[in-house]
Amino acid sequence: MDLVIAGTALVMAAPVMIVVALLIRITAGGPAVFSHSRIGFGGKPFDCYKFRSMVANSEEVLKAYLEANPHVCKEWEETHKIRNDPRVTLLGWMLRKSSLDELPQLFNIIRGDMSCVGPRPIVKDELIRYGDHLGEYLRTRPGLTGLWQVSGRSSMDYANRVALDSQY
């Protein structure tokens, strides 16, 4: 079912994906798609694809921003997110708001790394946050969308995110 849904969605989304990729290349330069190591089914790492929504040198920008704004460090440590993140481009902000930045994950679904529905893939550093629920998380294939996304997304704290992932 994942293959049929992702394949169909990929064909239908191809024109939008081409336009998005071109806009990223024109407005921000550099690659349009980036991959980031995430933890998948059974704890196996995989490269998760997304349209690039940040500046090309995002790690350097993050480091400098956190050094200049120590009050933001707590937010970063708790959520791995920053409100008004200075690394996000204007186009990137629009892509994130519309979730179009997630479209390349259709390839992850076709490869078998992800499912259409499931808990969002996490980075290795986030595994500890799942505590007693880690086993439940690792027994499920990460998804393009899931209970957390439709129940509050960015407005939800990490403990509630874990609870929803465990419920799923």
N, C-alpha and C positions, 0 to 999 in steps of 0.2 A: 504494500500500500504506500509506504514511504517513497519508493522508487517511482510509482505512477504519479503521485501528487507532486513530488519534486521535479520530475521530468516535465510534466505538463506546465507547472509554474515557471520553470526555467525557459521553456519555449515562449510562453506568453510574456514573460518579463524581459526577454532578451533585448527588445528595442530600448526599454527604459534603462537597462543595465549598460548598454552601449553609450547612451547619452550621458549617464552618470559618470562613467569611466572617462569619457572625453572631457566633461566639465571639470573633473578633478585634475586631469592632466593640464588643461588650459589654465585653470585658476590657481593651482597650488604646485604644479610641476611634480616630478617624481612619479612613482608607481601609483596606480589607481586602487589597487588591491593590496592589502597586507595580510600576513598571517601571524598568528600569535599562538604559542603553545598552550593548550588547554587539556584538562583531564577528562578522559572519556570513559566509556563503559569498561568496568573492571579495573579502573585506575590507569588505563593505557593512555599516554599522551598522544595528542594529534594536533595538527596545524589547523586552526580555525580561521576561516577566511572572512574578511569584511572589506567593504569599501573604505578607503582611508578617509577619515574625517578630521584628522589632526595635521598639524604642520609636520614636515618631514623630520625635523630634529626634535621630536616631542620629548624624548628622555632628558635632553639638556634643558629644554624649556621648563619641564616639570621640576627638575632639581633646583634650578635658579628661582623658580616661583616659590617653592617650599622653603628655601633658605631665606627669601625676602619676606615671607608671610608665615611665620611660625604658628600662628593661630589656625591656619588651614591644615597643618600637619595632622592634627587630631581627626579632622574630617576624612583626610586621605587614609589614615591608618584604620579607621573604623569601617569605611565603605569602599575604599579603592576608587572613589569618585570625588570630584570637586565641583561644586556649583560654580557656574561661570568659569569653567576650565579655560585658561588662556591658550592651551594647545589646540583647541577646537577651532577650525576655520568657520567662516560664515556658511559656506556650502556644507561643511561637515555638520554644523548645527542643524541645518534644514534636513540633511539626510538622517540624522539621529531622531529628530522630531517625527519624521515620517516613517522611520524604521527601514528606509531604503538601504541604509548602510549594511543591513543584515542579508541582503539578497545573495551575495556570493556564498552564503552558507548552504544554499541549495546544492552546491557542488559537494559540500561536506555530507549532505544527506545521501546523495547519489553514491559517494565513496563508502558509505556505511559508518562514518564517524559519528553521525548525528541522526536524530529522528525528527519528524516534523513537529511533534509535541513531546515535551519532557522538560526536566529542569535545565536551566541555562548552563552551558559549559563554564567551568570555573578554572582559574589558574591554580597552580600547585600551592601557592601561599595561602589560598583560601580553604584548603582541605581541613585545616585545624578548626575552622569555624563551625564545621558540621558535627564535631564532637561525637556523641553516641549515635548520631544519625548518618555518619560517614558511610557505613556499610550499605544503608538504603540508597544513598546517592550513587554509589559506585555500581549498584546492581541495575541501574537505569541508564539507558542511552540518553545523552544530553539532547535537548530539543531546540529547534528554531524558536518556538514559542512554548509557553507553559503557564501553569497556574499563577506563578509570581508575576508574570508580565500582565496578565489580565486582571490581577487583583490589586494593583497599586504601583507596580514598577518602581520608578525612582523615588516615590514618596514613602516607600516602605523600608524599615530598618532591616539590618542583616539577620537578626534573630527571627523575624517574621518570614523573611525569605527562606531561611532554612526550614522553618516549620511548614511552609507551603510546599517546598521541594520534597520534604519527608512525607507529607500527606499524599502527594502525587504518587 
